[in-house]
């Protein structure tokens, strides 16, 4: 499928989604909820920046004390303060809650380089962050966080080190490279059976293969998986149990990437359900793998739509995680009232599809009066956290949080003309366990 056809399908889907959302805007009615009541339930935060202590986050120790997964979202993929707050949240979870695992909405294979940097000092922070291949994360804010992780691990007082994982499967380039290098070491004779098939596709040409071609490649990758199982003991003897398990996960990622590409074929195809299912499965794998090292807690970084416990148009990663881990998961969304952010301009014309080279800065001067952000701003606190369980002890707030609200959902693309595309009707209590609200934001700083 060529790029223009793909963009056409995306645009048709967007307009259908917009029509649904636009129709919902007039139906959203907020419960009676006084600003004073809301203000009494929020936890004011002093800053979004890491390195400023945790006095204002102390209440979260009680809320998060039994959680194995803390998933932190973002209302846009291009906001400086959202990224800084995630850095600060992870610093808090590491220093105060014993977390050592971090996962991000980026490819598993590409994130291995970041893990090597923070554990062993291999490479440079900016290079490994750029190596994720996501313009969304190629920012000064992410680099600052990764450098903090490296500094933490370098300190000899910290015996248990931080580890960095990607849980996405949209790319398999690095995974293929790692697997083929491993096969050279443990079973070079079998390498020729798989080398040609795996070498056929990459991130740039995979969309051009038809379903039959992709299925043939996937069948070959699955056959390699069968050989992995059959020769497990032999491979472990020539490497190690830990390395074998990691390589096996790289193979899982390849199969997931191929399956996602196949599912995205066809008119109006939507692979979101498949992608989010696999992202949750990859988080499960990370936690299972890390048990042997005594690590059982992870913070996740992704968009609000992915971390949400319930999302209107597909079964999200967060919903899958709640099914698997139940009450061990705590989901924090992030919302804003006004400010700037980075995104790719979205066009109604098929010839002008999403392209990171057209990245620009947008600004929202204020949120619409019928939005969730508008009501959150009425607490008159510029930066705060609100736990929905605690807040719902007020019956009016509980009713408000239990009704559809229009929440910002700005991903990689944005249309200044059709701003309603950036609003999604969600029931806050069903989507999140809590919210971090930032009144005014600024655009993330690219590297």
C-alpha positions as CSV (number, residue, x, y, z in Angstrom):
1,X,0.0,0.0,0.0
2,X,1.5,3.3,-1.0
3,X,1.7,6.3,1.4
4,X,-1.0,8.4,-0.3
5,X,-3.6,5.6,-0.1
6,X,-2.7,5.0,3.5
7,X,-3.2,8.7,4.3
8,X,-6.6,8.7,2.5
9,X,-7.8,5.9,4.8
10,X,-6.5,7.7,7.9
11,X,-8.2,10.9,6.9
12,X,-11.6,9.2,6.2
13,X,-11.3,7.6,9.6
14,X,-10.5,10.9,11.2
15,X,-13.5,12.6,9.7
16,X,-15.8,9.8,10.8
17,X,-14.3,10.1,14.3
18,X,-14.7,13.9,14.2
19,X,-18.4,13.5,13.2
20,X,-19.0,11.2,16.2
21,X,-17.2,13.5,18.6
22,X,-18.8,16.7,17.2
23,X,-22.2,15.0,17.6
24,X,-21.3,14.2,21.2
25,X,-20.2,17.7,22.1
26,X,-23.8,19.0,22.3
27,X,-24.8,15.9,24.4
28,X,-22.1,16.3,27.1
29,X,-23.6,17.8,30.2
30,X,-21.7,18.5,33.4
31,X,-23.1,17.7,36.8
32,X,-23.5,20.5,39.2
33,X,-20.1,20.7,40.9
34,X,-18.8,23.7,42.8
35,X,-15.3,25.0,42.3
36,X,-14.8,25.2,46.0
37,X,-15.6,21.5,46.4
38,X,-13.2,20.6,43.7
39,X,-10.4,22.7,45.1
40,X,-10.8,20.9,48.5
41,X,-10.1,17.6,46.8
42,X,-7.0,18.5,44.8
43,X,-3.3,18.1,45.8
44,X,-1.4,21.2,44.7
45,X,1.9,20.4,43.2
46,X,4.9,22.8,43.5
47,X,6.6,22.1,40.1
48,X,6.7,19.7,37.2
49,X,10.5,19.6,37.3
50,X,12.5,16.8,38.8
51,X,15.2,17.4,41.4
52,X,13.0,19.5,43.7
53,X,12.1,17.1,46.4
54,X,8.8,15.2,47.1
55,X,7.1,17.1,49.9
56,X,4.1,17.8,47.6
57,X,3.9,14.2,46.4
58,X,3.8,12.6,49.8
59,X,0.1,11.7,49.6
60,X,0.8,9.5,46.6
61,X,2.8,7.1,48.7
62,X,-0.4,5.9,50.3
63,X,-2.3,5.8,47.1
64,X,0.4,3.9,45.1
65,X,1.8,1.8,47.9
66,X,0.5,-1.6,46.6
67,X,0.7,-0.8,42.8
68,X,2.9,-2.8,40.5
69,X,2.1,-0.6,37.4
70,X,1.8,3.2,37.4
71,X,0.8,4.3,33.9
72,X,1.2,8.0,33.2
73,X,-0.4,9.5,30.1
74,X,-0.4,12.8,28.2
75,X,-3.1,14.8,26.4
76,X,-0.6,15.6,23.6
77,X,2.6,14.0,22.3
78,X,4.4,17.4,22.2
79,X,4.1,19.1,25.6
80,X,7.1,20.0,27.6
81,X,5.4,20.0,31.0
82,X,3.8,16.6,30.5
83,X,7.3,15.1,29.8
84,X,8.9,16.9,32.7
85,X,6.1,15.7,35.1
86,X,6.7,12.1,33.9
87,X,10.4,12.5,34.7
88,X,9.5,13.9,38.1
89,X,7.0,11.1,38.7
90,X,9.5,8.4,37.9
91,X,12.1,10.0,40.1
92,X,9.5,9.9,42.9
93,X,8.6,6.3,42.2
94,X,12.3,5.3,42.2
95,X,13.4,7.2,45.3
96,X,10.3,6.7,47.4
97,X,8.4,3.6,46.1
98,X,11.1,1.2,45.1
99,X,10.4,1.3,41.3
100,X,13.4,0.4,39.0
101,X,11.6,-0.4,35.7
102,X,10.6,2.2,33.1
103,X,8.6,1.5,29.9
104,X,7.8,3.8,27.0
105,X,5.6,3.8,24.0
106,X,8.5,3.0,21.6
107,X,10.0,0.0,19.9
108,X,11.4,-2.8,22.1
109,X,14.5,-3.3,20.0
110,X,15.4,0.4,19.6
111,X,15.1,1.0,23.3
112,X,17.8,-1.6,24.0
113,X,20.4,1.1,23.2
114,X,18.9,3.4,25.9
115,X,19.1,0.6,28.4
116,X,22.8,0.0,27.5
117,X,23.4,3.7,28.0
118,X,21.8,4.0,31.4
119,X,23.4,0.7,32.7
120,X,26.8,0.8,31.1
121,X,27.3,4.3,29.7
122,X,27.4,3.1,26.1
123,X,26.9,5.9,23.6
124,X,25.5,9.4,24.1
125,X,22.1,10.3,25.6
126,X,21.0,12.4,22.7
127,X,22.0,9.7,20.2
128,X,20.2,6.8,21.9
129,X,17.0,8.9,22.4
130,X,17.0,9.9,18.7
131,X,17.6,6.2,18.0
132,X,14.1,5.4,19.3
133,X,12.9,6.7,15.9
134,X,10.0,8.7,17.3
135,X,10.1,12.5,16.8
136,X,7.7,12.7,19.8
137,X,10.4,11.5,22.2
138,X,13.4,13.2,20.5
139,X,13.3,16.1,23.0
140,X,15.4,17.7,25.6
141,X,13.0,16.6,28.3
142,X,13.4,12.9,27.5
143,X,17.2,13.4,27.2
144,X,17.2,15.0,30.6
145,X,15.3,12.0,32.1
146,X,17.6,9.5,30.5
147,X,20.7,11.3,31.8
148,X,19.2,11.3,35.3
149,X,18.7,7.5,35.0
150,X,22.3,7.2,34.0
151,X,23.5,9.3,36.9
152,X,21.3,7.3,39.3
153,X,22.8,4.0,38.0
154,X,26.4,5.3,38.3
155,X,26.0,6.0,42.0
156,X,27.5,2.9,43.8
157,X,25.0,3.4,46.6
158,X,22.2,2.3,44.3
159,X,22.7,-1.4,44.2
160,X,19.6,-2.2,42.2
161,X,19.7,-0.3,38.9
162,X,17.1,1.3,36.7
163,X,16.2,-0.5,33.5
164,X,14.7,1.0,30.4
165,X,12.2,-0.8,28.0
166,X,10.1,-0.1,25.0
167,X,6.8,-2.0,24.8
168,X,5.8,-1.1,21.3
169,X,6.1,-3.2,18.1
170,X,5.6,-0.7,15.2
171,X,9.3,-1.3,14.2
172,X,11.3,-4.5,14.1
173,X,14.5,-3.4,12.4
174,X,16.7,-3.6,15.4
175,X,15.0,-6.8,16.6
176,X,15.9,-8.5,13.3
177,X,19.5,-7.4,13.6
178,X,19.8,-8.7,17.2
179,X,18.2,-12.0,16.4
180,X,20.4,-12.7,13.4
181,X,23.5,-11.8,15.4
182,X,22.4,-14.2,18.1
183,X,21.8,-17.0,15.6
184,X,25.3,-16.6,14.3
185,X,26.5,-17.4,17.8
186,X,24.3,-20.3,18.8
187,X,23.2,-21.9,15.5
188,X,25.0,-20.5,12.5
189,X,24.0,-23.6,10.3
190,X,20.3,-22.7,10.7
191,X,20.8,-19.1,10.0
192,X,20.5,-19.4,6.2
193,X,16.9,-20.9,6.7
194,X,15.7,-17.5,8.0
195,X,18.1,-14.8,6.9
196,X,16.5,-14.2,3.5
197,X,13.0,-14.0,4.8
198,X,13.8,-11.7,7.7
199,X,16.0,-9.5,5.5
200,X,13.2,-8.9,3.1
201,X,11.3,-6.3,5.1
202,X,12.2,-3.2,7.0
203,X,10.5,-0.1,8.4
204,X,10.5,1.6,5.0
205,X,9.1,-1.1,2.8
206,X,6.9,-3.2,5.1
207,X,3.7,-1.4,4.1
208,X,4.3,-2.2,0.4
209,X,4.0,-5.9,0.9
210,X,0.6,-7.5,0.4
211,X,-1.1,-9.7,2.9
212,X,0.1,-13.0,1.3
213,X,3.7,-11.8,1.2
214,X,3.5,-10.6,4.8
215,X,1.9,-13.9,5.9
216,X,4.7,-15.9,4.2
217,X,7.3,-13.9,6.1
218,X,5.4,-14.2,9.4
219,X,5.2,-18.0,8.9
220,X,8.9,-18.1,8.5
221,X,9.4,-16.1,11.7
222,X,7.1,-18.4,13.5
223,X,9.1,-21.4,12.3
224,X,12.1,-19.8,13.8
225,X,10.2,-19.5,17.0
226,X,9.5,-23.2,16.9
227,X,13.2,-23.9,16.4
228,X,14.0,-21.6,19.4
229,X,11.8,-23.7,21.6
230,X,13.2,-27.0,20.2
231,X,16.8,-26.0,20.7
232,X,16.3,-24.0,23.9
233,X,18.8,-25.9,26.0
234,X,21.4,-25.9,23.3
235,X,21.0,-22.1,22.8
236,X,21.1,-21.4,26.5
237,X,24.4,-23.4,26.8
238,X,25.9,-21.2,24.1
239,X,24.6,-18.0,25.6
240,X,22.7,-17.7,28.9
241,X,19.1,-18.1,30.1
242,X,18.6,-14.3,30.3
243,X,19.9,-13.7,26.9
244,X,17.9,-16.5,25.4
245,X,14.7,-15.0,26.9
246,X,15.5,-11.5,25.6
247,X,16.1,-12.9,22.1
248,X,12.9,-14.8,22.2
249,X,11.1,-11.6,23.0
250,X,12.7,-9.9,20.1
251,X,11.3,-12.7,18.0
252,X,7.8,-12.1,19.5
253,X,8.1,-8.4,18.5
254,X,8.8,-9.3,14.9
255,X,5.7,-11.5,14.8
256,X,3.7,-8.7,16.5
257,X,5.0,-6.1,14.0
258,X,4.1,-8.3,11.0
259,X,0.7,-9.1,12.5
260,X,0.0,-5.4,13.1
261,X,0.9,-4.6,9.5
262,X,-1.4,-7.3,8.2
263,X,-4.3,-6.1,10.4
264,X,-3.7,-2.6,9.1
265,X,-4.4,-3.7,5.5
266,X,-7.7,-3.1,3.9
267,X,-10.2,-0.3,3.6
268,X,-10.8,1.5,6.9
269,X,-8.4,-0.9,8.7
270,X,-7.7,-0.1,12.3
271,X,-4.8,-1.8,14.0
272,X,-5.2,0.2,17.3
273,X,-6.9,-2.8,19.1
274,X,-4.1,-5.1,18.0
275,X,-1.3,-2.7,18.9
276,X,-2.7,-2.0,22.3
277,X,-3.2,-5.7,23.0
278,X,0.4,-6.4,22.2
279,X,1.7,-3.4,24.2
280,X,-0.1,-4.8,27.3
281,X,1.3,-8.3,26.6
282,X,4.8,-6.8,26.3
283,X,4.5,-5.0,29.6
284,X,3.4,-8.4,31.1
285,X,6.5,-10.0,29.6
286,X,8.8,-7.3,31.0
287,X,7.4,-7.9,34.5
288,X,7.7,-11.7,34.2
289,X,11.2,-11.5,32.9
290,X,12.3,-9.0,35.6
291,X,11.1,-11.2,38.5
292,X,14.3,-13.1,38.4
293,X,16.1,-9.9,39.2
294,X,13.8,-8.9,42.0
295,X,12.0,-6.2,40.0
296,X,8.2,-6.2,40.1
297,X,7.2,-2.6,39.6
298,X,7.1,-0.5,36.4
299,X,6.1,3.0,35.4
300,X,4.7,3.3,31.9
301,X,4.9,6.4,29.6
302,X,2.3,6.6,26.8
303,X,-0.5,8.7,25.5
304,X,-3.7,9.2,27.5
305,X,-5.6,7.0,25.0
306,X,-3.2,4.1,25.5
307,X,-3.0,4.2,29.3
308,X,-6.7,4.7,29.7
309,X,-8.6,1.9,31.5
310,X,-11.4,2.4,29.0
311,X,-11.3,4.2,25.6
312,X,-14.4,4.9,23.4
313,X,-13.1,3.4,20.0
314,X,-11.0,0.4,20.9
315,X,-9.7,-1.8,23.8
316,X,-6.8,0.2,25.1
317,X,-3.5,-1.0,26.5
318,X,-4.7,0.2,29.9
319,X,-7.9,-1.8,29.7
320,X,-5.9,-4.9,28.8
321,X,-3.6,-4.3,31.7
322,X,-6.5,-3.9,34.1
323,X,-7.8,-7.3,32.9
324,X,-4.5,-8.9,33.6
325,X,-3.3,-7.1,36.7
326,X,-6.6,-5.9,38.3
327,X,-6.0,-3.4,41.2
328,X,-2.2,-3.6,40.8
329,X,-2.6,-0.9,38.1
330,X,-3.0,2.8,38.7
331,X,-3.6,5.1,35.7
332,X,-2.8,8.8,35.7
333,X,-4.0,11.0,32.9
334,X,-2.6,14.5,32.2
335,X,-4.8,17.4,31.0
336,X,-4.2,21.1,30.3
337,X,-6.3,24.2,30.0
338,X,-4.2,26.3,27.5
339,X,-0.8,26.5,26.0
340,X,1.4,25.3,23.1
341,X,2.6,21.9,21.9
342,X,4.3,20.3,19.0
343,X,2.5,18.2,16.4
344,X,2.3,17.5,12.7
345,X,-0.3,19.6,10.9
346,X,-3.2,17.4,9.8
347,X,-4.5,18.0,6.3
348,X,-7.8,17.0,4.7
349,X,-5.9,16.4,1.4
350,X,-4.5,12.9,0.8
351,X,-1.3,14.3,-0.7
352,X,-0.4,16.0,2.5
353,X,-0.3,13.1,5.0
354,X,1.4,13.1,8.4
355,X,5.2,13.8,8.1
356,X,7.5,14.7,10.9
357,X,9.4,17.0,8.6
358,X,6.4,19.3,8.8
359,X,6.4,19.4,12.6
360,X,5.2,22.8,13.9
361,X,4.1,24.4,17.1
362,X,0.4,25.0,17.9
363,X,-1.3,26.9,20.6
364,X,-4.7,26.6,22.3
365,X,-5.6,29.9,23.9
366,X,-8.2,28.4,26.2
367,X,-10.3,25.3,26.5
368,X,-14.0,25.3,25.4
369,X,-16.5,25.9,28.2
370,X,-18.0,22.4,27.8
371,X,-14.7,20.5,28.3
372,X,-13.2,18.6,31.2
373,X,-10.2,21.0,31.2
374,X,-12.4,24.0,31.6
375,X,-14.0,22.6,34.7
376,X,-10.6,21.4,36.1
377,X,-9.3,25.0,35.7
378,X,-12.0,26.3,37.9
379,X,-10.2,24.9,41.0
380,X,-8.0,27.9,40.5
381,X,-4.8,25.9,41.2
382,X,-2.2,26.1,38.4
383,X,-0.8,22.6,38.9
384,X,-2.3,19.8,40.8
385,X,-3.1,16.1,41.2
386,X,-6.5,14.7,41.9
387,X,-7.2,11.1,43.0
388,X,-10.7,10.2,41.7
389,X,-11.4,7.7,44.5
390,X,-10.8,10.4,47.2
391,X,-12.5,13.1,45.2
392,X,-15.6,10.9,44.6
393,X,-16.4,11.0,48.4
394,X,-18.1,14.3,47.4
395,X,-21.4,13.1,45.7
396,X,-21.5,16.1,43.2
397,X,-17.9,15.5,42.1
398,X,-18.6,11.8,41.9
399,X,-21.5,12.4,39.6
400,X,-19.4,14.8,37.5
401,X,-16.5,12.3,37.2
402,X,-19.0,9.6,36.2
403,X,-20.4,11.5,33.2
404,X,-19.0,11.9,29.7
405,X,-16.5,14.8,29.6
406,X,-14.7,16.1,26.6
407,X,-11.0,15.4,27.1
408,X,-8.1,16.5,25.0
409,X,-6.7,13.6,22.8
410,X,-4.0,15.2,20.7
411,X,-1.6,12.6,19.2
412,X,1.1,13.0,16.5
413,X,-1.2,15.2,14.3
414,X,-3.4,18.2,14.9
415,X,-5.7,20.5,13.0
416,X,-6.1,24.1,14.1
417,X,-9.2,24.4,11.9
418,X,-11.0,21.3,13.1
419,X,-10.2,21.6,16.8
420,X,-13.0,19.2,17.7
421,X,-10.8,16.4,16.4
422,X,-8.7,16.9,19.5
423,X,-11.6,16.3,21.9
424,X,-12.8,12.8,22.9
425,X,-15.9,12.1,25.1
426,X,-14.7,10.0,28.0
427,X,-16.0,9.2,31.5
428,X,-13.1,10.3,33.7
429,X,-13.6,7.7,36.4
430,X,-13.7,4.9,33.8
431,X,-10.7,6.1,32.0
432,X,-8.3,7.1,34.8
433,X,-7.7,6.7,38.5
434,X,-6.4,10.2,38.8
435,X,-5.4,13.3,36.8
436,X,-2.5,15.7,36.8
437,X,-3.8,19.0,35.6
438,X,-1.5,21.7,34.3
439,X,-3.2,25.1,33.6
440,X,-0.7,26.4,31.0
441,X,1.8,24.4,29.0
442,X,4.5,25.0,26.4
443,X,5.9,23.0,23.5
444,X,8.5,20.3,24.0
445,X,12.0,21.2,22.9
446,X,13.3,19.1,20.1
447,X,16.8,17.9,19.8
